[in-house]
Amino acid sequence: MRARDIMTARPECCTPDDTAERAAHLMEENDCGCLPVVDDRDSRHLVGVVTDRDIAIRGVAHGRGADTPVRELMTPDVACCTVNSDLADVERLMAERQVRRVPIIDDRGCCVGIVAQADIARQAGRHVTDSEVGRIVEQISEPGPSERWEKRDERYTRM
């Protein structure tokens, strides 16, 4: 199975010049937590991704307002796959990079889709047991070293 078989085609995108408010609005309208960032809405050449967490942590947590350009919040070094990537490669990339969504590009580097962790879990559910689906989700969701938390005095603190 290939990425093209389960991807959401032509996902909503934003540009580096869009504001955090515009990106958040697009996320709300499209019920998603991640937007590919493209250089231009017509060409859709992928230049990064911005997530709801980016807006909260890189933006709000640092006193940046709704008018902050997406370019200041986005992740420019984005891990992506092609439409012909094997689903196992998409899953492996998610696990290695600890990301829940992978943009899918064509041979020109233009964003043509996105595969989410839920897409893989749904697809896996058709061919594997529930415990194997759980393993897939667990591998992708395993926190990185900077995301580990420890309970101290009835509060959780970052380790």
N, C-alpha and C positions, 0 to 999 in steps of 0.2 A: 504494500500500500504506500502511496506517495502523499506528500504534503497537500498537493492540489485536491486530493480526494476528501479531505476533512476540513480544509481551511475555510475561514470566513472570507469570501472574495470581496475585493474592493472595500476594505474597512474605512471608516471615517478617519481622516488624517488632519493634522494641523501643520502649520509652518513655524519656523523659528521666530518669525515676527509676530505671530499670534500672542495674545496675552494669556496669563495663567487663568484669568476669568473665562476667556473664550474656550480654552482647553477643558476646563472643568465643566462648562456648559455642554460641550460636545460629548463629554463622558456621561453626563447626566442624560442627555437626549438619546444616546446610543446604548445606555446601560452597560458601560464598560469601564474598566479602571486603567486602561492603557491606550495611548494613541501613537501610531507611527508619526514621526515628524518628517515631512517631505520638503524639499527645497521650493517646490511650486505645486499647487494643486493640479495643474494640468499634466506636468511631466511625472509627478509622484516619485521622483528620485529620492530614495530613503537616505536621511541624514542623521536619524536618531529616533529615540522613543521618549515619551513623557508619560509618567504614571501618576495616579492619584497620590501615591506615596511621595513622589518627587515634589509635587505641589505642596504637600503638607510639610515634608522634612526640609527640602532645599529652599522652599519658599516661606511659608507661614512661620515655621520654627525659627527662621533667621530674620523675621521682621519684614519680609518682602510682601508687597501688596498685590492686589488683583491685576494691576497693570504691568506686572513683571513679564518681560518677554520670555516665551517658552525656551529660547536659546540659553537662558541662564538657569533653567531648571532641568532640562532634558539630559539624557544619557546619549552622548554622541557616538561612543564606541559600542554599537549595537550588534548583538549576535543575531544572525539571520540565516535562513535556509532558502533554497530555491524551490520552485514548484515541483521539481522532479526529485527532491530529497526524499529518501526513504523515511518512513515514519519513525523507525528506530533511531535514525540520526537526529531527528527533531527532538525526540525524547531524551537522547543522550546529551544534546546541547542544553536542553532545559536543566538537566541534572547537574552538568558541569558548571554552568553559569548561574545556577540557582535562580532561574527566571521562570515565570509562569506563562509567559506569552512569547512567541517567536514570530517576528515579521517574515513574510514570504516574499521574495523578490523574483523578478524575471531576469533574463540574461543581460539587461541593461542597468540593473540595480534599482529598478522601479518597484515600489510596493504594490503587490497585486493581491495580497491576502495576509491573514494572521492566523496562527494556530495557538489556541489556548490550552492550558493544562486540562480543562474540562473537556475539550474536544478529544484529546488523547484518551482520557478516562472513559468517555462515552464509547469511543471506538473500541477500546480494549475490552469493555464490558460485553461486547458482542462476541468476542473470541476467547476470553479467558475468564477465570474464576474471580469472584469478588475479592478474594485475598490478594490476587495478583494485581487487580486494579488498585487496591490499597497500597501495595508496594510501589507501584508507579507513582502515585500521588505523593507518597512518603519520600521517595528519592528526590523528586523535583522540589518538594517543600522543605527538605532538611535545611535548617538555618545555617548560614555561614558563620565563621568565627566571630564576626562583629555583631551577630544577631542572637547570640546565646544569652539567656537570662537565668538568673538565680534568685530563689526566694530568700529574702533576708528580712527578719522582723515584720512579717506579714506584708511585705512589699516585694515586688520583683525589680531587680536591678540588672543592668547589662553587665555581663562578665567580661 
